[in-house]
Amino acid sequence: MAFETEKLDVANGALLRLGAKPISDINELSDRATLCRQFIDHVRKEALRAHPWNISLHRLRLDATAQTTLTPGAISGTNVQFLTADPIFESDDVGQRIVASGGSARIVTFQTTTSVLANIDATFAAGVFAAGAWRLAPAWGNAYRYAKPANYLRVFEVAGTLAQAGGAFLWTWWNDRNNLPDPVKVEGKYLVSDVGSSIDIQFGRDIENPTLWDELLRNAIEALLAFRICYGVTGSLQASKTQWDAYKAFLAEARTIDGQEGSADDSGSTILIDVRQ
């Protein structure tokens, strides 16, 4: 397991909060170590998702178009074979749409990662579609889909152009949720949207290495780990509540520090943690 020494320190920090005996190895067979192993990766991701931690934030432009050529066997008809130069298709693509040059087709059969059969709903222009000139789209509703970035946890901001917003917009999940439809949604391994072939997002990434965490994030993760393992270690519901309150306090402090550092990425919302009470 990567970063075992650092994870051991985090686990012992959580155990110390509970007044429990520390462990000497994260992989030892004690009940305390087993509980820490069971929860430590989950609580890291949970804490990182709950707040736009500066260390976790990253900005990217996502492209909905496929970066490989596509060759249709015909420009109209049913059970038409579509071939790509590079592997791109997945079995989950059945039902999804192929969109290019004003035409569209619905995938009905997955053959290989480079071949599918599709029923053409709107006639395509003849010829091979170059990389960047076609895309796979959701089965209905949203017009575009984008692969989630590596280590994606949660989107915090979206920038682009959207008719409902009257043109260019900057959407943040905590400010515009009641004013505009969410411009991007998560569906499985993808983000879906109507913004366009490209979309700018600010998102939170999973940061596995504890040496990269700031102290507030580390404290929040230790407190959340203590909460998750508390009943198994102490058998006390009251102690569990104490650790949950400590976790919420660290998130509140993080919002304050963000504001002092001039960051606008402060949700000021406890919606993600309040629902757990």
Long-range contacts (C-beta under 8 A, 24 or more apart in sequence): 1-26, 1-27, 2-208, 2-209, 3-208, 3-209, 3-210, 3-211, 6-209, 6-210, 6-211, 7-40, 7-210, 9-210, 10-40, 10-210, 10-218, 10-221, 10-222, 10-225, 11-36, 11-40, 11-225, 13-218, 13-222, 13-225, 14-222, 14-223, 14-225, 14-226, 14-229, 15-226, 15-229, 15-233, 17-222, 17-223, 17-226, 17-243, 17-246, 18-226, 18-229, 18-230, 18-233, 18-234, 18-239, 18-243, 19-234, 20-233, 20-234, 31-232, 31-233, 32-229, 32-233, 35-228, 35-229, 35-232, 35-233, 36-225, 36-229, 39-225, 39-228, 39-229, 40-225, 41-208, 42-228, 43-221, 43-224, 43-225, 43-228, 44-206, 44-207, 44-208, 44-221, 45-153, 45-206, 46-224, 47-217, 47-220, 47-221, 47-224, 47-247, 48-153, 48-204, 48-205, 48-206, 48-207, 48-217, 49-153, 49-154, 49-204, 49-272, 50-220, 50-251, 50-272, 50-273, 51-220, 51-251, 51-254, 51-255, 51-267, 52-156, 52-202, 52-204, 52-258, 52-265, 52-266, 52-267, 53-204, 53-214, 53-216, 53-217, 53-254, 54-214, 54-258, 54-261, 54-263, 54-265, 55-207, 55-212, 55-213, 55-214, 55-217, 56-153, 56-204, 56-205, 56-206, 56-207, 57-156, 57-202, 57-203, 57-204, 57-205, 57-265, 58-149, 58-202, 58-203, 58-204, 58-205, 59-200, 59-201, 59-202, 59-203, 60-149, 60-200, 60-201, 60-203, 61-198, 61-199, 61-200, 61-201, 62-146, 62-147, 62-149, 62-191, 62-198, 62-199, 62-200, 62-201, 63-132, 63-146, 63-197, 63-198, 64-135, 64-137, 64-144, 64-145, 64-146, 64-196, 64-197, 64-198, 64-199, 65-131, 65-132, 65-133, 65-134, 65-135, 65-197, 66-131, 66-132, 66-134, 66-135, 66-136, 67-131, 67-132, 68-131, 69-128, 69-129, 69-130, 69-131, 70-98, 70-100, 70-128, 70-129, 70-134, 71-128, 71-129, 72-105, 72-120, 72-124, 72-129, 74-120, 75-103, 75-120, 75-123, 75-124, 75-125, 75-126, 76-120, 76-123, 76-124, 77-119, 77-120, 78-108, 78-119, 78-120, 79-108, 79-109, 79-117, 79-118, 79-119, 80-105, 80-117, 80-118, 80-119, 80-120, 81-111, 81-115, 81-116, 81-117, 82-107, 82-115, 82-116, 82-117, 82-118, 83-114, 83-115, 84-114, 84-115, 85-114, 86-114, 87-112, 87-113, 87-114, 88-113, 88-114, 88-136, 89-113, 89-114, 89-115, 89-116, 92-188, 93-136, 95-139, 96-136, 96-137, 96-138, 96-139, 96-145, 97-121, 97-136, 97-137, 97-138, 97-139, 98-134, 98-135, 98-136, 98-137, 99-134, 99-135, 99-136, 99-137, 99-143, 100-124, 100-125, 100-129, 100-133, 100-134, 100-135, 101-125, 101-129, 101-133, 101-134, 104-137, 106-139, 135-197, 138-187, 138-190, 138-192, 141-192, 142-185, 142-192, 142-193, 142-194, 143-193, 143-194, 144-192, 144-193, 144-194, 144-195, 144-196, 144-197, 144-199, 145-187, 145-190, 145-191, 145-192, 145-193, 146-190, 146-191, 146-192, 146-193, 146-199, 147-189, 147-190, 148-186, 148-189, 148-190, 148-191, 149-203, 149-205, 150-205, 151-205, 151-206, 151-207, 152-203, 152-204, 152-205, 152-206, 153-203, 153-204, 153-205, 153-206, 154-203, 154-204, 155-184, 155-186, 155-191, 155-201, 155-202, 155-203, 155-204, 156-202, 156-203, 156-204, 156-265, 157-201, 157-202, 157-265, 158-183, 158-184, 158-193, 158-195, 158-199, 158-200, 158-201, 158-202, 159-199, 159-200, 159-201, 160-193, 160-195, 160-196, 160-198, 160-199, 160-200, 161-195, 161-196, 162-194, 162-195, 173-267, 174-267, 174-268, 174-269, 202-265, 216-250, 216-253, 216-254, 216-257, 217-254, 219-250, 220-247, 220-250, 220-251, 220-254, 223-247, 223-250, 244-276, 244-277, 247-273, 248-273
